[in-house]
Amino acid sequence: MRKPLHQLLLIMILALQLTSCITTHQLNYLQAPNNNIPTYKDTVSYTDYRLKEGDRLYVQVYSTDEKTNALFNGAGNMGFQMISGSNDNMDLYTYLVNSNGNIKFPIVGEVYVKGKTLRETKEILENAIKPILKLNSVDVRMVGRTFSIIGAGKSGRFPFPREKVNIYQALALAGDLGFYADRKKIRILRATEKGNQIKTFDIRSADIINSEFYYLEPDDVIFLQPMNEQFFGVSTFWSALSTLITTFSVGYFIYKSFTPTTTPATTTTATK
């Protein structure tokens, strides 16, 4: 009798060892660095994005001359390309940064903008137009900026809602990380002038705010992976207790099913 019970107890202990409890320490953001959460140096502050080949620019010219506005902002303009399916007038007409780093602007011709910020591009276009036409100002914006998220049940492509988007805002747009997503190993695939780079970081660390991992760039791809505890994971003490009770119940049922039933011996009395 004792040996089967010992075996059942051993099975329960093994089941508990296979069950890993997920704690708030594994899930919470903005935690102070410690032995388990890394420290990130204040290596990189936010810098304005620099244009690359394939980027698309929306350019709005403001002038007191209506003919000038019509020429640069739509009518008769052969330098822009229309993006179909857009409901935003800002996204209707864009200028493509070609392989030479130029955009083809009306009357002015090709203007080199690769490697320039939007602010620098604005100044370049204003200086190029002023000698030709009376001009007040130029507004330059990027369109079609997106980032992607892959893995751990969160997959999709999302637009930049504003010029600057940090990693927390990006995850919020995607509905936050799943319960079993591994926050210790967030990976970002980023295209740079030196080629594609993979950056890995622990998003639980509060030091992320002042690091190179904080702000996203256009076309970034965020890779998520599940925690090792996903298969046998429990999130609370009550989940662990429920697992223990279930394991005991199943084990006891199996034990009783394979234990032979014995009948008590009967005693007979002889009569004289």
C-alpha positions as CSV (number, residue, x, y, z in Angstrom):
1,M,0.0,0.0,0.0
2,R,2.8,2.5,0.9
3,K,4.8,1.9,-2.2
4,P,2.0,3.0,-4.6
5,L,1.4,6.1,-2.5
6,H,5.1,7.0,-2.6
7,Q,5.0,6.7,-6.4
8,L,2.0,9.0,-6.5
9,L,3.8,11.5,-4.3
10,L,6.8,11.4,-6.6
11,I,4.6,12.1,-9.6
12,M,3.1,15.1,-7.9
13,I,6.6,16.5,-7.0
14,L,7.7,16.1,-10.6
15,A,4.6,17.9,-11.9
16,L,5.2,20.8,-9.6
17,Q,8.8,21.1,-10.8
18,L,7.7,21.2,-14.4
19,T,5.2,24.0,-13.5
20,S,6.9,27.4,-13.5
21,C,5.0,30.2,-11.8
22,I,5.1,33.5,-13.7
23,T,5.6,36.5,-11.4
24,T,5.0,40.2,-11.8
25,H,8.8,40.6,-11.9
26,Q,8.8,38.9,-15.3
27,L,5.9,41.1,-16.6
28,N,6.2,44.6,-15.3
29,Y,7.7,47.5,-17.2
30,L,10.0,50.3,-16.0
31,Q,11.7,48.3,-13.2
32,A,14.8,49.5,-11.6
33,P,17.9,47.6,-12.9
34,N,19.2,44.9,-10.6
35,N,20.9,41.5,-10.9
36,N,18.2,40.2,-13.2
37,I,17.4,43.4,-15.1
38,P,20.2,45.0,-17.1
39,T,21.4,48.5,-17.0
40,Y,21.6,50.5,-20.2
41,K,23.8,53.5,-20.6
42,D,22.6,56.9,-21.8
43,T,24.2,56.1,-25.2
44,V,21.9,57.6,-27.7
45,S,19.4,60.4,-27.5
46,Y,16.6,61.0,-30.0
47,T,17.9,62.3,-33.3
48,D,15.9,63.4,-36.3
49,Y,15.4,60.7,-38.9
50,R,17.5,61.0,-42.1
51,L,16.0,60.3,-45.4
52,K,16.8,57.1,-47.3
53,E,16.2,55.7,-50.7
54,G,12.6,54.7,-51.1
55,D,11.2,57.2,-48.6
56,R,8.2,59.2,-49.8
57,L,7.7,62.9,-49.0
58,Y,4.6,65.0,-48.9
59,V,5.5,68.6,-49.8
60,Q,3.1,71.5,-49.4
61,V,4.1,74.9,-50.9
62,Y,2.5,78.0,-49.3
63,S,2.5,81.2,-51.4
64,T,0.4,84.3,-51.9
65,D,0.1,83.4,-55.6
66,E,-2.7,80.9,-56.3
67,K,-1.0,79.8,-59.5
68,T,2.1,78.9,-57.7
69,N,0.1,76.9,-55.1
70,A,-1.7,75.1,-57.9
71,L,1.5,74.3,-59.7
72,F,3.4,72.8,-56.7
73,N,0.5,71.3,-54.8
74,G,-1.3,69.2,-57.4
75,A,-2.6,70.7,-60.6
76,G,-0.2,70.1,-63.5
77,N,2.4,68.6,-61.2
78,M,4.2,65.7,-62.8
79,G,6.8,65.2,-60.1
80,F,4.5,63.5,-57.6
81,Q,3.0,60.0,-57.4
82,M,-0.6,59.3,-56.2
83,I,-1.1,56.7,-53.5
84,S,-4.5,55.1,-54.1
85,G,-6.8,54.1,-51.3
86,S,-5.8,57.0,-49.0
87,N,-8.4,59.2,-47.4
88,D,-5.9,61.7,-46.1
89,N,-5.0,64.6,-48.5
90,M,-1.5,64.7,-47.0
91,D,-0.9,61.2,-48.3
92,L,-2.3,61.7,-51.8
93,Y,0.7,63.1,-53.6
94,T,4.2,62.1,-52.6
95,Y,7.7,62.5,-53.9
96,L,9.9,59.4,-54.1
97,V,13.5,59.5,-53.0
98,N,15.2,57.7,-55.9
99,S,18.3,55.6,-56.1
100,N,20.4,58.7,-56.6
101,G,19.0,60.3,-53.4
102,N,17.0,62.9,-55.3
103,I,13.3,63.9,-55.6
104,K,12.0,65.4,-58.8
105,F,10.4,68.7,-57.9
106,P,8.4,70.8,-60.4
107,I,10.4,73.6,-62.2
108,V,13.3,73.2,-59.9
109,G,14.2,69.7,-61.1
110,E,16.1,67.1,-59.1
111,V,16.8,68.0,-55.5
112,Y,19.2,65.9,-53.4
113,V,17.7,65.0,-50.1
114,K,19.2,61.6,-49.1
115,G,20.7,61.7,-45.6
116,K,18.9,65.0,-44.8
117,T,16.4,65.5,-42.0
118,L,12.9,66.9,-42.8
119,R,14.0,70.2,-41.4
120,E,17.0,70.4,-43.7
121,T,14.9,69.2,-46.7
122,K,12.5,72.0,-46.0
123,E,15.3,74.6,-46.1
124,I,16.8,73.1,-49.2
125,L,13.4,73.3,-51.1
126,E,12.7,76.8,-49.9
127,N,16.1,78.1,-51.1
128,A,15.6,76.3,-54.4
129,I,12.2,77.8,-55.1
130,K,12.7,81.4,-53.9
131,P,14.9,82.5,-56.8
132,I,12.2,81.3,-59.2
133,L,8.9,82.2,-57.6
134,K,7.6,84.3,-54.8
135,L,7.4,82.0,-51.8
136,N,6.3,82.1,-48.2
137,S,7.1,78.6,-46.8
138,V,7.3,74.9,-47.5
139,D,5.9,72.1,-45.4
140,V,7.7,68.7,-45.7
141,R,6.5,65.5,-44.1
142,M,7.1,61.8,-44.5
143,V,4.3,59.4,-45.5
144,G,4.0,55.7,-45.5
145,R,6.1,55.3,-42.3
146,T,5.4,51.9,-40.7
147,F,6.8,49.4,-38.3
148,S,6.1,45.6,-38.0
149,I,5.6,43.2,-35.1
150,I,6.1,39.5,-35.4
151,G,5.7,36.6,-33.0
152,A,4.1,35.7,-29.6
153,G,0.6,36.1,-31.1
154,K,1.2,39.7,-32.1
155,S,1.8,40.1,-35.8
156,G,1.0,43.1,-38.1
157,R,2.2,46.2,-39.7
158,F,1.4,49.5,-38.1
159,P,1.7,53.2,-39.3
160,F,3.6,55.8,-37.4
161,P,0.9,58.0,-35.7
162,R,3.5,60.8,-35.3
163,E,7.1,61.7,-36.1
164,K,8.5,60.1,-32.9
165,V,7.2,56.7,-31.7
166,N,8.9,54.9,-28.8
167,I,8.8,51.2,-28.1
168,Y,6.0,51.4,-25.5
169,Q,3.8,53.4,-27.9
170,A,4.5,50.9,-30.6
171,L,3.5,47.9,-28.4
172,A,0.4,49.8,-27.3
173,L,-0.7,50.2,-30.9
174,A,-0.4,46.4,-31.3
175,G,-2.4,45.8,-28.1
176,D,0.5,45.4,-25.7
177,L,2.7,42.2,-25.3
178,G,0.9,38.9,-24.6
179,F,1.0,37.4,-21.2
180,Y,3.6,34.8,-22.2
181,A,5.8,37.1,-24.4
182,D,9.4,37.1,-23.2
183,R,10.1,40.7,-22.2
184,K,13.8,39.8,-21.5
185,K,14.6,39.3,-25.2
186,I,12.9,41.8,-27.4
187,R,14.6,42.0,-30.8
188,I,14.5,44.8,-33.4
189,L,15.6,44.3,-37.0
190,R,16.8,47.7,-38.3
191,A,18.1,48.7,-41.7
192,T,21.1,51.0,-41.4
193,E,23.7,52.4,-43.8
194,K,26.0,49.6,-42.6
195,G,23.4,47.0,-43.3
196,N,20.7,45.2,-41.3
197,Q,21.3,45.1,-37.6
198,I,19.6,43.1,-34.9
199,K,19.3,44.8,-31.5
200,T,18.3,42.8,-28.4
201,F,17.2,44.3,-25.1
202,D,15.1,43.8,-21.9
203,I,12.1,46.0,-22.1
204,R,11.5,45.6,-18.3
205,S,14.4,47.9,-17.6
206,A,13.6,51.6,-16.8
207,D,17.0,52.5,-18.4
208,I,15.4,51.8,-21.9
209,I,14.1,55.4,-21.9
210,N,17.6,56.9,-22.4
211,S,19.0,54.2,-24.6
212,E,19.2,53.5,-28.4
213,F,16.3,51.0,-28.1
214,Y,13.7,53.6,-27.0
215,Y,12.7,55.2,-30.3
216,L,11.7,53.3,-33.4
217,E,12.7,54.1,-37.0
218,P,10.7,53.5,-40.2
219,D,10.6,49.9,-41.3
220,D,11.7,48.5,-38.0
221,V,10.6,44.9,-37.3
222,I,10.0,43.9,-33.7
223,F,10.4,40.2,-33.0
224,L,8.7,38.7,-29.9
225,Q,9.2,35.2,-28.6
226,P,7.4,33.2,-25.9
227,M,8.8,32.6,-22.4
228,N,10.0,29.1,-21.6
229,E,7.3,28.8,-19.0
230,Q,4.5,29.1,-21.6
231,F,3.7,25.3,-21.9
232,F,3.6,24.5,-18.2
233,G,3.2,28.0,-16.9
234,V,0.9,29.2,-14.1
235,S,0.4,32.8,-13.4
236,T,-0.7,32.8,-9.7
237,F,-0.6,30.8,-6.5
238,W,-4.2,29.7,-7.0
239,S,-3.2,28.4,-10.5
240,A,-0.4,26.4,-8.9
241,L,-2.7,25.0,-6.2
242,S,-5.3,24.1,-8.9
243,T,-2.6,22.3,-10.8
244,L,-1.5,20.4,-7.6
245,I,-5.1,19.3,-6.8
246,T,-5.7,18.2,-10.4
247,T,-2.5,16.2,-10.5
248,F,-3.4,14.6,-7.2
249,S,-6.9,13.8,-8.3
250,V,-5.8,12.2,-11.6
251,G,-3.1,10.3,-9.8
252,Y,-5.4,9.0,-7.1
253,F,-8.0,8.0,-9.7
254,I,-5.3,6.0,-11.7
255,Y,-4.0,4.5,-8.4
256,K,-7.5,3.3,-7.4
257,S,-8.3,2.0,-10.9
258,F,-5.3,-0.3,-10.9
259,T,-5.4,-1.4,-7.3
260,P,-7.1,-4.8,-6.8
261,T,-10.0,-4.9,-4.5
262,T,-9.6,-7.3,-1.6
263,T,-12.5,-8.9,0.3
264,P,-12.3,-9.5,4.1
265,A,-11.9,-13.1,5.2
266,T,-14.9,-14.8,6.8
267,T,-14.6,-16.9,10.0
268,T,-16.7,-20.0,10.4
269,T,-17.6,-21.5,13.8
270,A,-17.9,-25.3,14.1
271,T,-21.0,-26.6,15.8
272,K,-21.0,-29.7,18.0
